[in-house]
Amino acid sequence: MEQEPVKVYALSTCGYCRSAKKLLDDSMVKYDHVDVDLLQGKEREAVMAEVRKLNPQLSFPIIVIGEKTIVGFREDEIKKSLGIK
């Protein structure tokens, strides 16, 4: 089965973000990620606009799996959305 695209918006200093990426890595899930706090200028503005649409509270991590958005490190919800144990 083809995996839905997964994107993680994170902060480089965020422990929950690291946990989310570790879960994806350990489960061998392919994903794109952006450390939002490391971006600068126009690129940062563009990504922040995207992030605000997904989560106006601007809390991290924000994990987008296909059409579904999960805010925070909710391990069970992430696994369920990806169909992993």
C-alpha positions in Angstrom: 0.0 0.0 0.0 1.3 3.4 -0.9 2.0 5.6 2.1 0.3 8.9 2.3 2.7 11.9 2.2 3.8 12.9 5.7 5.2 16.3 6.7 6.4 17.4 10.1 6.6 21.0 11.1 8.9 21.2 14.1 11.2 23.4 16.2 14.8 22.3 16.5 14.7 22.8 20.3 11.4 20.9 20.9 11.6 17.6 22.7 8.1 16.5 21.5 9.2 17.3 18.0 12.2 15.1 18.4 10.0 12.3 19.8 7.7 12.5 16.8 10.6 12.3 14.3 12.1 9.4 16.3 8.8 7.6 16.2 8.6 8.1 12.4 12.2 7.1 11.9 11.9 4.0 14.1 8.7 3.0 12.1 10.6 3.5 8.9 8.1 6.1 7.7 9.3 8.4 4.9 8.6 12.1 5.7 9.6 15.6 5.0 10.3 17.9 7.9 10.9 21.6 8.5 12.6 23.0 11.6 10.6 26.2 11.4 12.8 28.1 13.9 15.8 27.6 11.7 14.3 29.2 8.6 14.9 32.9 7.8 13.3 35.7 5.8 10.8 35.0 3.1 11.0 31.2 3.5 10.2 31.5 7.2 7.3 33.8 6.5 5.8 31.4 3.9 6.1 28.4 6.2 4.7 30.3 9.1 1.6 31.3 7.0 1.2 27.5 6.2 1.6 26.6 9.8 -1.0 29.2 11.0 -3.6 27.7 8.6 -2.9 24.2 10.1 -2.7 25.3 13.7 -3.5 28.9 14.7 -2.1 28.3 18.2 1.4 27.7 16.6 2.2 24.8 18.9 4.5 22.1 17.7 5.0 19.5 16.3 2.4 19.6 13.6 2.3 16.4 11.7 0.4 16.3 8.4 -0.5 12.8 7.2 -2.3 13.0 3.8 -5.3 15.2 4.6 -5.1 14.7 8.4 -3.3 17.2 10.8 -2.1 16.1 14.2 -0.9 18.8 16.6 1.4 17.7 19.3 3.1 14.3 19.9 0.1 12.0 20.1 1.8 8.7 19.6 -1.3 6.6 19.4 -3.0 8.9 17.0 0.1 9.1 14.8 0.4 5.3 14.7 -3.2 4.8 14.0 -3.2 7.4 11.1 -0.2 5.7 9.6 -1.5 2.2 10.2 1.6 1.1 12.3 1.7 -0.8 15.5 
